[in-house]
Amino acid sequence: MDRATGTILTTNPSEIGSFEWDNRFRVQLWEDSPEAVRMQQKENDAQLITFMNKLPRASREWTNPIMRYSIDTRLESNTTLGAAYTAAAATINVVDWELLHAGSVIHLPQTGQQMLVTATPTTTTVAINIVKLGGINVDASKGDVVMIGAPYMGELSELRESSTTVPGEPQYNLITMAGKYFAMSRMQLNSAMTTDFGTLPKEMENVQFSLLQQVQASLLFAQRTTWFDATEKQVYVGNGLLAQLQKYTLNLGTLGHNATWANFNDFFEPMFVSSLSAMKKDMFVGPALFRDLLNTARTVNRVELNPEGKTTYYSPDLGSLTFDITTDTGHRISVHEEKWALKDLSDWGFVLDSNNLGAGQYKGLGAQWFMNLQNPSEVMKVKHGFFMSWALNVFDDSTMGVVRGGTQPIVNR
């Protein structure tokens, strides 16, 4: 037995002192129970996956790795001038020339003139007669509106030729597969732990939540590709949201003076024009954009108050802080803060339309655990893996958009 001298203190002898962390003689004191590890953020913050699983088209199972779909619109009767028109010219440049045929009538409302098409065009250059229909004939600017009038007929005229339509080019996406595993010794499997760290349930939770976070990143930013590997064979990677949302992007820069309600409103309104659009949209934003949009909308009284009279509320379905805004024409958008997944892209946001998103998985290959993957000879080891397949398809991209930029913090703490 060792000897010690002096007054016995909490630090003397040092071998039994309170700062001796491996001291087996002094009882460890916890403010709460050892299991009470205070997590700054729970492991699972995959709001986008939660939203995807709640979509009207969320539970489909596909039986091929490639899926196709088409979105089209009605045949237009309006177009624009592709080049400036000079008064008295015998031709005019029209962008959508396939709408015109011999006998068609062109109206230029901005200059108040009308013209008769004399021959069915084969290019943007259209032959016209400016005398038969009468009226003024003046210069017109590139981009002026061209409206197609009724094809007038005489007493013995034949019916005029018409345009037809064909479906828009088919779009397609690929089904992606991904998975992760962990291994644990059987001795550790049966070890007594004061917390759940290092236990089988905790490690299964870690692997699952880690994969979900990474899948969420792919749902946002993956770009469609495929390749053949000699060992793993064909690999399929589907498009994420950013690659599919090419119609509307609002770039606010970095100074914040562009983050005005007029800019936000003009960005939101066209997304509700399509008849395929939902009446309400969901917008997932980083913390900085959440703050900017809330402050901007509040200054023009576009934030809806919840029943408690507050502007923000907790959304239990998504686990996010949320507020609701209305556009100038009364359309509603729920804005959700994606605090962690977009924390390093805090001025980004994605406007999503639940009616125009389709989510699903390959048949038989949904989210699932594969147990006991270890080799038969690895008798002292257990190996479990978590796997899932998915695709997130954007049908009508005119109903959704992406926001980037806004006010940056002055101090980076």
PyMOL commands that set and color helices and strands:
alter all, ss='L'
color gray80, all
select helices_A, chain A and resi 14-16+47-53+97-99+186-189+200-221+241-244+261-272+287-299+343-345+354-356+397-399
alter helices_A, ss='H'
color red, helices_A
select strands_A, chain A and resi 60-62+66-69+78-80+91-93+105-108+113-117+125-129+145-149+171-174+176-185+225-229+233-237+249-251+280-285+303-304+313-315+320-326+332-337+348-352+357-362+368-370+381-394+401-404
alter strands_A, ss='S'
color yellow, strands_A
deselect
rebuild
show_as cartoon
